[in-house]
């Protein structure tokens, strides 16, 4: 994976796209094709608005007002949903698809949760402002005089509710409110300068985000636990290689969904990070994997409980 050092502790290790590792990880996110396609389009327009102008020139030459409406949207996308639903993994890898589609180099800057600081007055506001300052500085180098982008930056804010809680909360500290204000100013600054930057926020608690931030989102993509078709896609991609029949995989699909005494099914991460490895480890090192054995393993695993907003 192509990486570069983080800047003064504001970011985790930056990722440079295109990147083969990110491409492989993105391909393993089965069952999220609609989200992949939509997010790729949204980010492509934010990073390289010339693409939309070229499309309009070809198909809708008199649609200047329509194009302006699309291009003036704030550079923010919110990925919201249950734990283990693939939000963070998609946010960390989708830049590869955008970079390849637009034929540009992109940099992912994952904002470090340490940006909350140590609680000293003004510290979080300063850290958030510094993060946006660095992002803007990097993006300005990539904008050509004719408006075309030579590259782009994606600022990733995981667990966004930790930094952008609603200022309407009565118990919210003044310093936290100032940090949210700094975040909003950063979004507006990028939008006003029309820089090749996209900001992705991931959250399990969409209702906890400040309303002003949600209003600025170009889109809010909702993530949920995989449905029957999605669970089949995830499981069959691995188990069909072992000779499992469609009927045998469907048995696993059934037990990993909601059951009579459990209202929720497995998350994507439950299937990929827990169930499939558990099936392998149960057979390793002395026997081959059998469908009956895989079913017993699945029945013994409790899926991650849903995240409940307070």
C-alpha atoms as a printed R data frame, in Angstrom:
    type eleno elety resid chain resno       x       y       z
1   ATOM     1    CA   UNK     A     1   0.000   0.000   0.000
2   ATOM     2    CA   UNK     A     2   1.238   3.462  -0.887
3   ATOM     3    CA   UNK     A     3   1.410   5.590   2.233
4   ATOM     4    CA   UNK     A     4   2.946   8.816   3.456
5   ATOM     5    CA   UNK     A     5   3.635  10.076   6.978
6   ATOM     6    CA   UNK     A     6   0.862  11.773   8.941
7   ATOM     7    CA   UNK     A     7   1.169  15.520   9.463
8   ATOM     8    CA   UNK     A     8   1.936  16.521  13.056
9   ATOM     9    CA   UNK     A     9  -0.292  13.803  14.489
10  ATOM    10    CA   UNK     A    10  -3.428  15.266  12.915
11  ATOM    11    CA   UNK     A    11  -3.892  12.276  10.648
12  ATOM    12    CA   UNK     A    12  -3.377   8.566  10.682
13  ATOM    13    CA   UNK     A    13  -1.056   7.331   7.931
14  ATOM    14    CA   UNK     A    14  -2.112   8.826   4.600
15  ATOM    15    CA   UNK     A    15  -2.942   6.507   1.699
16  ATOM    16    CA   UNK     A    16  -2.102   7.321  -1.909
17  ATOM    17    CA   UNK     A    17  -4.334   6.065  -4.730
18  ATOM    18    CA   UNK     A    18  -4.355   4.221  -7.086
19  ATOM    19    CA   UNK     A    19  -3.339   1.448  -4.737
20  ATOM    20    CA   UNK     A    20  -3.447  -2.298  -5.384
21  ATOM    21    CA   UNK     A    21  -4.172  -3.204  -1.781
22  ATOM    22    CA   UNK     A    22  -7.113  -0.787  -1.633
23  ATOM    23    CA   UNK     A    23  -8.373  -2.134  -4.955
24  ATOM    24    CA   UNK     A    24  -8.349  -5.694  -3.597
25  ATOM    25    CA   UNK     A    25 -10.046  -4.684  -0.338
26  ATOM    26    CA   UNK     A    26 -12.720  -2.805  -2.270
27  ATOM    27    CA   UNK     A    27 -13.390  -5.830  -4.474
28  ATOM    28    CA   UNK     A    28 -13.977  -7.944  -1.355
29  ATOM    29    CA   UNK     A    29 -16.822  -5.657  -0.253
30  ATOM    30    CA   UNK     A    30 -19.481  -7.756  -1.919
31  ATOM    31    CA   UNK     A    31 -23.113  -6.839  -1.510
32  ATOM    32    CA   UNK     A    32 -22.408  -3.092  -1.524
33  ATOM    33    CA   UNK     A    33 -22.345  -2.499  -5.270
34  ATOM    34    CA   UNK     A    34 -24.989   0.242  -5.183
35  ATOM    35    CA   UNK     A    35 -23.096   2.118  -2.465
36  ATOM    36    CA   UNK     A    36 -19.797   1.695  -4.319
37  ATOM    37    CA   UNK     A    37 -21.255   3.038  -7.554
38  ATOM    38    CA   UNK     A    38 -23.029   5.991  -5.956
39  ATOM    39    CA   UNK     A    39 -20.082   7.015  -3.778
40  ATOM    40    CA   UNK     A    40 -17.663   6.756  -6.706
41  ATOM    41    CA   UNK     A    41 -19.841   9.112  -8.761
42  ATOM    42    CA   UNK     A    42 -20.300  11.601  -5.917
43  ATOM    43    CA   UNK     A    43 -16.598  11.743  -5.101
44  ATOM    44    CA   UNK     A    44 -15.637  11.947  -8.772
45  ATOM    45    CA   UNK     A    45 -17.756  15.070  -9.211
46  ATOM    46    CA   UNK     A    46 -16.301  16.649  -6.073
47  ATOM    47    CA   UNK     A    47 -12.716  15.829  -7.009
48  ATOM    48    CA   UNK     A    48 -12.961  16.544 -10.734
49  ATOM    49    CA   UNK     A    49 -15.928  18.795 -11.661
50  ATOM    50    CA   UNK     A    50 -14.634  19.039 -15.238
51  ATOM    51    CA   UNK     A    51 -15.984  15.529 -15.765
52  ATOM    52    CA   UNK     A    52 -19.562  16.706 -15.192
53  ATOM    53    CA   UNK     A    53 -19.057  19.715 -17.460
54  ATOM    54    CA   UNK     A    54 -17.783  17.484 -20.242
55  ATOM    55    CA   UNK     A    55 -20.748  15.132 -19.778
56  ATOM    56    CA   UNK     A    56 -23.201  18.053 -19.894
57  ATOM    57    CA   UNK     A    57 -21.506  19.513 -22.971
58  ATOM    58    CA   UNK     A    58 -22.013  16.212 -24.756
59  ATOM    59    CA   UNK     A    59 -25.534  15.323 -23.622
60  ATOM    60    CA   UNK     A    60 -27.187  18.534 -22.317
61  ATOM    61    CA   UNK     A    61 -25.404  21.532 -23.767
62  ATOM    62    CA   UNK     A    62 -27.937  24.085 -22.464
63  ATOM    63    CA   UNK     A    63 -28.081  22.796 -18.899
64  ATOM    64    CA   UNK     A    64 -25.692  25.280 -17.280
65  ATOM    65    CA   UNK     A    65 -28.002  25.927 -14.333
66  ATOM    66    CA   UNK     A    66 -28.365  22.216 -13.669
67  ATOM    67    CA   UNK     A    67 -24.590  21.736 -13.711
68  ATOM    68    CA   UNK     A    68 -24.061  24.671 -11.350
69  ATOM    69    CA   UNK     A    69 -26.547  23.229  -8.845
70  ATOM    70    CA   UNK     A    70 -24.655  19.941  -8.774
71  ATOM    71    CA   UNK     A    71 -21.209  21.540  -8.560
72  ATOM    72    CA   UNK     A    72 -22.152  23.963  -5.786
73  ATOM    73    CA   UNK     A    73 -23.061  21.193  -3.372
74  ATOM    74    CA   UNK     A    74 -20.850  21.081  -0.261
75  ATOM    75    CA   UNK     A    75 -17.968  18.595  -0.517
76  ATOM    76    CA   UNK     A    76 -19.329  16.313   2.215
77  ATOM    77    CA   UNK     A    77 -20.680  12.764   2.182
78  ATOM    78    CA   UNK     A    78 -21.953  11.029   5.316
79  ATOM    79    CA   UNK     A    79 -21.871   7.235   5.613
80  ATOM    80    CA   UNK     A    80 -24.290   6.232   8.357
81  ATOM    81    CA   UNK     A    81 -25.386   2.881   9.709
82  ATOM    82    CA   UNK     A    82 -24.961  -0.048  12.011
83  ATOM    83    CA   UNK     A    83 -21.648  -1.369  13.284
84  ATOM    84    CA   UNK     A    84 -19.893  -3.781  10.952
85  ATOM    85    CA   UNK     A    85 -21.888  -2.651   7.934
86  ATOM    86    CA   UNK     A    86 -18.841  -1.785   5.801
87  ATOM    87    CA   UNK     A    87 -18.824   2.019   6.175
88  ATOM    88    CA   UNK     A    88 -15.221   2.465   7.240
89  ATOM    89    CA   UNK     A    89 -13.826  -0.143   4.857
90  ATOM    90    CA   UNK     A    90 -15.638   1.469   1.929
91  ATOM    91    CA   UNK     A    91 -14.471   4.941   2.978
92  ATOM    92    CA   UNK     A    92 -10.859   3.758   3.172
93  ATOM    93    CA   UNK     A    93 -10.839   2.032  -0.223
94  ATOM    94    CA   UNK     A    94 -13.254   3.890  -2.524
95  ATOM    95    CA   UNK     A    95 -10.540   6.414  -3.407
96  ATOM    96    CA   UNK     A    96  -8.892   3.755  -5.562
97  ATOM    97    CA   UNK     A    97 -11.998   3.459  -7.763
98  ATOM    98    CA   UNK     A    98 -12.238   7.251  -8.072
99  ATOM    99    CA   UNK     A    99  -8.546   7.615  -8.907
100 ATOM   100    CA   UNK     A   100  -8.765   4.978 -11.640
101 ATOM   101    CA   UNK     A   101 -12.007   6.362 -13.094
102 ATOM   102    CA   UNK     A   102 -10.759   9.955 -13.223
103 ATOM   103    CA   UNK     A   103  -7.152   8.996 -14.023
104 ATOM   104    CA   UNK     A   104  -5.723  11.161 -11.240
105 ATOM   105    CA   UNK     A   105  -3.739  10.579  -8.069
106 ATOM   106    CA   UNK     A   106  -5.656  10.942  -4.810
107 ATOM   107    CA   UNK     A   107  -4.544  11.191  -1.189
108 ATOM   108    CA   UNK     A   108  -6.642   9.931   1.709
109 ATOM   109    CA   UNK     A   109  -6.096  11.838   4.962
110 ATOM   110    CA   UNK     A   110  -7.747   9.927   7.832
111 ATOM   111    CA   UNK     A   111  -8.316  12.407  10.658
112 ATOM   112    CA   UNK     A   112  -6.954  11.010  13.899
113 ATOM   113    CA   UNK     A   113  -9.342  10.723  16.828
114 ATOM   114    CA   UNK     A   114  -6.562  12.259  18.885
115 ATOM   115    CA   UNK     A   115  -7.719  15.506  17.277
116 ATOM   116    CA   UNK     A   116 -10.091  15.762  20.219
117 ATOM   117    CA   UNK     A   117  -6.995  16.721  22.152
118 ATOM   118    CA   UNK     A   118  -6.649  16.564  25.924
119 ATOM   119    CA   UNK     A   119  -9.598  18.770  26.723
120 ATOM   120    CA   UNK     A   120  -7.594  21.977  27.121
121 ATOM   121    CA   UNK     A   121  -9.466  25.133  26.165
122 ATOM   122    CA   UNK     A   122  -9.207  25.821  22.445
123 ATOM   123    CA   UNK     A   123  -7.181  22.692  21.699
124 ATOM   124    CA   UNK     A   124  -9.778  20.728  19.719
125 ATOM   125    CA   UNK     A   125 -10.775  23.800  17.725
126 ATOM   126    CA   UNK     A   126  -7.132  24.448  16.869
127 ATOM   127    CA   UNK     A   127  -6.526  20.839  15.830
128 ATOM   128    CA   UNK     A   128  -9.603  20.674  13.599
129 ATOM   129    CA   UNK     A   129  -8.765  24.039  12.038
130 ATOM   130    CA   UNK     A   130  -5.195  22.854  11.428
131 ATOM   131    CA   UNK     A   131  -6.436  19.682   9.762
132 ATOM   132    CA   UNK     A   132  -8.592  21.651   7.344
133 ATOM   133    CA   UNK     A   133  -5.783  24.163   6.785
134 ATOM   134    CA   UNK     A   134  -3.444  21.355   5.744
135 ATOM   135    CA   UNK     A   135  -6.121  19.758   3.542
136 ATOM   136    CA   UNK     A   136  -6.821  23.061   1.784
137 ATOM   137    CA   UNK     A   137  -3.112  23.721   1.304
138 ATOM   138    CA   UNK     A   138  -2.580  20.324  -0.323
139 ATOM   139    CA   UNK     A   139  -5.666  20.678  -2.540
140 ATOM   140    CA   UNK     A   140  -4.695  24.136  -3.803
141 ATOM   141    CA   UNK     A   141  -1.582  22.612  -5.343
142 ATOM   142    CA   UNK     A   142  -3.782  20.296  -7.410
143 ATOM   143    CA   UNK     A   143  -6.195  22.801  -8.959
144 ATOM   144    CA   UNK     A   144  -5.304  24.018 -12.444
145 ATOM   145    CA   UNK     A   145  -6.034  27.525 -13.674
146 ATOM   146    CA   UNK     A   146  -8.677  26.158 -16.079
147 ATOM   147    CA   UNK     A   147 -10.507  24.410 -13.239
148 ATOM   148    CA   UNK     A   148  -9.328  20.908 -14.071
149 ATOM   149    CA   UNK     A   149  -7.922  18.817 -11.242
150 ATOM   150    CA   UNK     A   150  -4.464  17.291 -11.383
151 ATOM   151    CA   UNK     A   151  -5.347  15.203  -8.335
152 ATOM   152    CA   UNK     A   152  -7.457  15.350  -5.234
153 ATOM   153    CA   UNK     A   153  -7.700  14.884  -1.479
154 ATOM   154    CA   UNK     A   154 -10.191  12.888   0.565
155 ATOM   155    CA   UNK     A   155 -10.468  13.874   4.223
156 ATOM   156    CA   UNK     A   156 -11.860  10.933   6.217
157 ATOM   157    CA   UNK     A   157 -13.538  11.458   9.583
158 ATOM   158    CA   UNK     A   158 -14.371   8.087  11.130
159 ATOM   159    CA   UNK     A   159 -16.563   7.955  14.241
160 ATOM   160    CA   UNK     A   160 -17.665  11.429  13.219
161 ATOM   161    CA   UNK     A   161 -20.114  11.821  16.092
162 ATOM   162    CA   UNK     A   162 -17.092  12.049  18.418
163 ATOM   163    CA   UNK     A   163 -16.114  15.318  16.743
164 ATOM   164    CA   UNK     A   164 -19.338  16.733  15.351
165 ATOM   165    CA   UNK     A   165 -22.034  16.191  17.946
166 ATOM   166    CA   UNK     A   166 -25.133  18.322  17.802
167 ATOM   167    CA   UNK     A   167 -24.669  21.718  19.430
168 ATOM   168    CA   UNK     A   168 -28.306  21.457  20.539
169 ATOM   169    CA   UNK     A   169 -27.320  19.040  23.308
170 ATOM   170    CA   UNK     A   170 -27.807  20.844  26.621
171 ATOM   171    CA   UNK     A   171 -24.826  19.151  28.270
172 ATOM   172    CA   UNK     A   172 -22.433  19.898  25.423
173 ATOM   173    CA   UNK     A   173 -19.285  21.671  26.555
174 ATOM   174    CA   UNK     A   174 -18.410  25.053  25.048
175 ATOM   175    CA   UNK     A   175 -15.135  23.641  23.700
176 ATOM   176    CA   UNK     A   176 -17.008  20.878  21.852
177 ATOM   177    CA   UNK     A   177 -19.357  23.458  20.320
178 ATOM   178    CA   UNK     A   178 -16.362  25.502  19.179
179 ATOM   179    CA   UNK     A   179 -14.903  22.371  17.572
180 ATOM   180    CA   UNK     A   180 -18.128  21.761  15.632
181 ATOM   181    CA   UNK     A   181 -18.097  25.395  14.487
182 ATOM   182    CA   UNK     A   182 -14.525  24.932  13.255
183 ATOM   183    CA   UNK     A   183 -15.590  21.817  11.358
184 ATOM   184    CA   UNK     A   184 -18.447  23.659   9.649
185 ATOM   185    CA   UNK     A   185 -16.132  26.540   8.713
186 ATOM   186    CA   UNK     A   186 -13.719  24.036   7.189
187 ATOM   187    CA   UNK     A   187 -16.430  22.463   5.030
188 ATOM   188    CA   UNK     A   188 -17.640  25.883   3.872
189 ATOM   189    CA   UNK     A   189 -14.100  27.013   3.080
190 ATOM   190    CA   UNK     A   190 -13.501  24.053   0.797
191 ATOM   191    CA   UNK     A   191 -16.874  24.580  -0.905
192 ATOM   192    CA   UNK     A   192 -16.357  28.304  -1.478
193 ATOM   193    CA   UNK     A   193 -12.945  27.777  -3.044
194 ATOM   194    CA   UNK     A   194 -14.194  24.856  -5.163
195 ATOM   195    CA   UNK     A   195 -11.134  22.790  -4.341
196 ATOM   196    CA   UNK     A   196 -10.627  19.140  -5.398
197 ATOM   197    CA   UNK     A   197 -11.478  17.863  -1.923
198 ATOM   198    CA   UNK     A   198 -14.124  15.473  -0.628
199 ATOM   199    CA   UNK     A   199 -14.877  14.968   3.053
200 ATOM   200    CA   UNK     A   200 -16.257  11.587   4.148
201 ATOM   201    CA   UNK     A   201 -17.791  11.242   7.592
202 ATOM   202    CA   UNK     A   202 -18.648   7.809   9.039
203 ATOM   203    CA   UNK     A   203 -20.987   7.433  11.992
204 ATOM   204    CA   UNK     A   204 -23.054   4.866  13.857
205 ATOM   205    CA   UNK     A   205 -25.109   7.710  15.356
206 ATOM   206    CA   UNK     A   206 -26.514   9.813  12.533
207 ATOM   207    CA   UNK     A   207 -28.997  11.469  14.900
208 ATOM   208    CA   UNK     A   208 -26.102  12.703  17.047
209 ATOM   209    CA   UNK     A   209 -24.537  14.742  14.244
210 ATOM   210    CA   UNK     A   210 -25.106  18.465  14.294
211 ATOM   211    CA   UNK     A   211 -28.034  19.453  12.017
212 ATOM   212    CA   UNK     A   212 -25.897  22.069  10.244
213 ATOM   213    CA   UNK     A   213 -23.453  19.355   9.231
214 ATOM   214    CA   UNK     A   214 -26.196  17.054   7.974
215 ATOM   215    CA   UNK     A   215 -27.659  19.917   5.933
216 ATOM   216    CA   UNK     A   216 -24.286  20.388   4.250
217 ATOM   217    CA   UNK     A   217 -24.007  16.772   3.145
218 ATOM   218    CA   UNK     A   218 -24.113  16.282  -0.610
219 ATOM   219    CA   UNK     A   219 -25.463  12.843   0.223
220 ATOM   220    CA   UNK     A   220 -26.123  10.617   3.244
221 ATOM   221    CA   UNK     A   221 -25.648   6.946   2.423
222 ATOM   222    CA   UNK     A   222 -27.430   4.591   4.820
223 ATOM   223    CA   UNK     A   223 -25.846   1.236   5.615
224 ATOM   224    CA   UNK     A   224 -27.702  -1.711   7.083
225 ATOM   225    CA   UNK     A   225 -27.031  -5.350   7.849
226 ATOM   226    CA   UNK     A   226 -26.818  -7.579   4.781
227 ATOM   227    CA   UNK     A   227 -30.111  -8.937   3.504
228 ATOM   228    CA   UNK     A   228 -30.594 -12.488   2.232
229 ATOM   229    CA   UNK     A   229 -29.184 -11.799  -1.233
230 ATOM   230    CA   UNK     A   230 -26.185  -9.950   0.189
231 ATOM   231    CA   UNK     A   231 -25.387 -12.688   2.715
232 ATOM   232    CA   UNK     A   232 -25.522 -15.247  -0.075
233 ATOM   233    CA   UNK     A   233 -23.139 -13.136  -2.159
234 ATOM   234    CA   UNK     A   234 -20.652 -12.831   0.721
235 ATOM   235    CA   UNK     A   235 -20.722 -16.507   1.660
236 ATOM   236    CA   UNK     A   236 -20.808 -17.969  -1.844
237 ATOM   237    CA   UNK     A   237 -17.748 -15.958  -2.919
238 ATOM   238    CA   UNK     A   238 -15.664 -18.055  -0.502
239 ATOM   239    CA   UNK     A   239 -17.562 -21.278   0.113
240 ATOM   240    CA   UNK     A   240 -18.348 -22.095  -3.504
241 ATOM   241    CA   UNK     A   241 -14.586 -22.613  -3.907
242 ATOM   242    CA   UNK     A   242 -14.910 -25.479  -1.423
243 ATOM   243    CA   UNK     A   243 -17.585 -27.220  -3.471
244 ATOM   244    CA   UNK     A   244 -20.548 -26.034  -1.397
245 ATOM   245    CA   UNK     A   245 -23.805 -26.244  -3.349
246 ATOM   246    CA   UNK     A   246 -26.309 -23.390  -3.549
247 ATOM   247    CA   UNK     A   247 -28.605 -25.291  -1.180
248 ATOM   248    CA   UNK     A   248 -25.835 -25.727   1.390
249 ATOM   249    CA   UNK     A   249 -24.909 -22.046   1.204
250 ATOM   250    CA   UNK     A   250 -28.576 -21.111   1.548
251 ATOM   251    CA   UNK     A   251 -28.676 -23.037   4.832
252 ATOM   252    CA   UNK     A   252 -25.881 -20.794   6.128
253 ATOM   253    CA   UNK     A   253 -27.661 -17.722   4.760
254 ATOM   254    CA   UNK     A   254 -30.745 -18.685   6.756
255 ATOM   255    CA   UNK     A   255 -29.002 -19.180  10.111
256 ATOM   256    CA   UNK     A   256 -26.999 -15.947   9.737
257 ATOM   257    CA   UNK     A   257 -30.153 -13.879   9.280
258 ATOM   258    CA   UNK     A   258 -32.808 -12.923  11.834
259 ATOM   259    CA   UNK     A   259 -34.186 -15.947  13.662
260 ATOM   260    CA   UNK     A   260 -37.172 -16.660  15.843
261 ATOM   261    CA   UNK     A   261 -35.451 -15.559  19.051
262 ATOM   262    CA   UNK     A   262 -33.139 -12.967  17.468
263 ATOM   263    CA   UNK     A   263 -34.434  -9.973  15.535
264 ATOM   264    CA   UNK     A   264 -31.145  -9.183  13.818
265 ATOM   265    CA   UNK     A   265 -28.736 -11.061  11.597
266 ATOM   266    CA   UNK     A   266 -25.002 -11.053  11.052
267 ATOM   267    CA   UNK     A   267 -23.181  -7.895   9.992
268 ATOM   268    CA   UNK     A   268 -20.802  -7.874   7.024
269 ATOM   269    CA   UNK     A   269 -17.859  -7.993   9.421
270 ATOM   270    CA   UNK     A   270 -19.459 -10.870  11.349
271 ATOM   271    CA   UNK     A   271 -19.551 -12.881   8.127
272 ATOM   272    CA   UNK     A   272 -16.121 -11.960   6.797
273 ATOM   273    CA   UNK     A   273 -14.032 -11.505   9.932
274 ATOM   274    CA   UNK     A   274 -15.665 -13.999  12.283
275 ATOM   275    CA   UNK     A   275 -17.730 -16.692  10.579
276 ATOM   276    CA   UNK     A   276 -15.568 -17.616   7.581
277 ATOM   277    CA   UNK     A   277 -12.314 -17.716   9.620
278 ATOM   278    CA   UNK     A   278 -14.097 -19.732  12.336
279 ATOM   279    CA   UNK     A   279 -15.217 -22.284   9.751
280 ATOM   280    CA   UNK     A   280 -11.632 -22.670   8.526
281 ATOM   281    CA   UNK     A   281 -10.105 -22.861  12.004
282 ATOM   282    CA   UNK     A   282 -12.638 -25.466  13.102
283 ATOM   283    CA   UNK     A   283 -11.376 -27.838  10.406
284 ATOM   284    CA   UNK     A   284  -7.685 -26.902  10.468
285 ATOM   285    CA   UNK     A   285  -5.234 -28.665  10.552
286 ATOM   286    CA   UNK     A   286  -6.502 -32.227  10.384
287 ATOM   287    CA   UNK     A   287  -9.664 -32.291   8.289
288 ATOM   288    CA   UNK     A   288 -11.391 -30.697   5.344
289 ATOM   289    CA   UNK     A   289 -14.294 -28.289   5.677
290 ATOM   290    CA   UNK     A   290 -17.731 -29.848   5.374
291 ATOM   291    CA   UNK     A   291 -21.101 -28.089   4.958
292 ATOM   292    CA   UNK     A   292 -22.485 -29.700   8.115
293 ATOM   293    CA   UNK     A   293 -19.494 -28.566  10.137
294 ATOM   294    CA   UNK     A   294 -19.777 -25.040   8.711
295 ATOM   295    CA   UNK     A   295 -23.455 -24.909   9.666
296 ATOM   296    CA   UNK     A   296 -22.688 -25.957  13.253
297 ATOM   297    CA   UNK     A   297 -20.051 -23.212  13.510
298 ATOM   298    CA   UNK     A   298 -22.500 -20.609  12.210
299 ATOM   299    CA   UNK     A   299 -25.169 -21.670  14.687
300 ATOM   300    CA   UNK     A   300 -22.725 -21.283  17.572
301 ATOM   301    CA   UNK     A   301 -21.753 -17.668  16.748
302 ATOM   302    CA   UNK     A   302 -23.714 -14.761  18.166
303 ATOM   303    CA   UNK     A   303 -23.816 -11.779  15.771
304 ATOM   304    CA   UNK     A   304 -22.795  -8.341  16.937
305 ATOM   305    CA   UNK     A   305 -25.770  -6.628  18.647
306 ATOM   306    CA   UNK     A   306 -27.133  -3.561  16.858
307 ATOM   307    CA   UNK     A   307 -25.866  -0.166  17.960
308 ATOM   308    CA   UNK     A   308 -28.634   1.678  19.766
309 ATOM   309    CA   UNK     A   309 -28.626   5.463  19.750
310 ATOM   310    CA   UNK     A   310 -29.301   7.054  23.088
